[in-house]
Amino acid sequence: MNWASLLFVLALVESSGNPHVRDGDGGLAKGMYQIHKSYLTDVNYIFGNNYTHEQMKDRRTAELVVVKYLHYWGYRYEFNTGLKPTIEDYCRMHNGGCHFYKKRHKTDNYWNKCKNIIAKYNVKF
């Protein structure tokens, strides 16, 4: 997995790549990756970290959290479905949570935004 390319796409979709973006979803999502507390809680619990929601405003810290989340839940996705996660799956997972595949249609708009960024910038994975 080319995490740098995926992070590029997610950042552009979530915040147009702006590291100083305002909190989204009525203050519930923080930083350029628009990370919610439940996302962060998963990472802290699974990996024994103590990241704070406020730290998600720091790009590098947020990137570590995103990669940890997607790496872990990508592994669980493969274990549960027998399918290797694709770029599409990782994008949908970031937006729809670890069980996105049970409600895949709810992440269609998000995936379309990701596809547009991938095409516009000719992102390679």
C-alpha positions as CSV (number, residue, x, y, z in Angstrom):
1,M,0.0,0.0,0.0
2,N,1.2,3.4,-0.9
3,W,0.1,5.3,2.2
4,A,1.4,8.6,1.0
5,S,-0.8,8.5,-2.0
6,L,-3.8,7.5,0.0
7,L,-3.2,10.2,2.6
8,F,-2.9,12.8,-0.2
9,V,-6.3,11.8,-1.6
10,L,-8.0,11.7,1.8
11,A,-6.6,15.1,2.8
12,L,-7.8,16.7,-0.4
13,V,-11.3,15.2,-0.1
14,E,-11.6,16.0,3.6
15,S,-10.1,19.5,3.8
16,S,-8.6,20.5,0.4
17,G,-5.3,19.7,2.0
18,N,-5.6,22.6,4.4
19,P,-3.8,21.8,7.7
20,H,-5.6,24.7,9.4
21,V,-9.1,23.7,8.4
22,R,-11.8,24.5,10.9
23,D,-13.4,21.7,12.9
24,G,-16.0,19.9,10.7
25,D,-19.3,18.3,11.4
26,G,-20.3,20.9,14.0
27,G,-16.9,20.6,15.8
28,L,-16.9,16.8,15.9
29,A,-14.2,16.3,13.3
30,K,-10.7,17.6,13.7
31,G,-7.8,18.4,11.4
32,M,-7.1,18.0,7.7
33,Y,-8.3,14.4,7.8
34,Q,-11.5,15.3,9.7
35,I,-11.0,12.6,12.4
36,H,-13.9,11.9,14.7
37,K,-13.4,10.8,18.4
38,S,-14.7,7.2,17.7
39,Y,-11.9,6.8,15.0
40,L,-9.3,8.0,17.5
41,T,-10.8,5.9,20.3
42,D,-10.3,2.8,18.1
43,V,-6.6,3.6,17.5
44,N,-5.9,4.4,21.1
45,Y,-7.6,1.2,22.3
46,I,-6.1,-1.1,19.7
47,F,-2.5,0.3,19.8
48,G,-2.4,1.5,23.5
49,N,-1.9,5.1,22.5
50,N,-3.1,8.2,24.2
51,Y,-3.7,10.6,21.3
52,T,-6.1,13.4,22.0
53,H,-8.7,14.7,19.7
54,E,-7.0,18.1,19.7
55,Q,-3.8,16.5,18.4
56,M,-5.6,15.6,15.2
57,K,-5.0,19.2,14.1
58,D,-1.3,18.3,13.8
59,R,-0.8,16.8,10.3
60,R,1.9,14.3,11.2
61,T,0.1,13.0,14.3
62,A,-3.1,12.7,12.3
63,E,-1.4,10.8,9.5
64,L,0.0,8.3,12.0
65,V,-3.5,7.8,13.4
66,V,-5.1,7.4,9.9
67,V,-2.5,4.8,8.8
68,K,-2.8,2.9,12.0
69,Y,-6.6,2.8,11.8
70,L,-6.7,1.8,8.1
71,H,-3.9,-0.7,8.4
72,Y,-5.6,-2.5,11.4
73,W,-9.2,-2.4,10.0
74,G,-7.9,-3.3,6.5
75,Y,-6.4,-6.4,8.0
76,R,-9.7,-7.1,9.9
77,Y,-11.7,-6.5,6.6
78,E,-9.6,-9.1,4.8
79,F,-10.0,-11.5,7.7
80,N,-13.8,-11.0,7.8
81,T,-14.5,-11.0,4.0
82,G,-11.6,-12.9,2.5
83,L,-10.9,-9.9,0.2
84,K,-7.8,-7.8,0.2
85,P,-8.7,-4.2,0.7
86,T,-8.4,-1.9,-2.3
87,I,-7.9,1.8,-2.5
88,E,-11.6,2.1,-2.8
89,D,-12.1,0.1,0.4
90,Y,-9.6,2.2,2.4
91,C,-11.3,5.4,1.2
92,R,-14.7,4.1,2.1
93,M,-13.4,2.8,5.5
94,H,-12.0,6.2,6.4
95,N,-15.4,7.8,5.7
96,G,-17.8,5.0,6.8
97,G,-15.9,3.3,9.6
98,C,-14.5,-0.2,10.1
99,H,-17.7,-1.9,9.0
100,F,-18.3,0.2,5.9
101,Y,-18.8,-2.9,3.8
102,K,-22.0,-3.7,5.5
103,K,-23.4,-0.3,4.4
104,R,-21.3,0.3,1.3
105,H,-23.9,2.5,-0.4
106,K,-23.6,5.1,2.3
107,T,-20.1,5.9,1.2
108,D,-20.8,6.1,-2.5
109,N,-20.6,9.9,-2.6
110,Y,-17.3,9.9,-0.7
111,W,-15.8,7.3,-3.0
112,N,-16.9,9.4,-6.0
113,K,-15.0,12.4,-4.5
114,C,-11.9,10.2,-4.0
115,K,-12.1,8.9,-7.6
116,N,-12.3,12.4,-8.9
117,I,-9.1,13.4,-6.9
118,I,-7.3,10.3,-8.1
119,A,-8.2,11.0,-11.7
120,K,-7.5,14.8,-11.5
121,Y,-4.0,14.4,-10.0
122,N,-3.3,11.0,-11.7
123,V,-2.5,9.5,-8.3
124,K,-0.7,6.2,-8.4
125,F,-0.8,3.5,-5.7
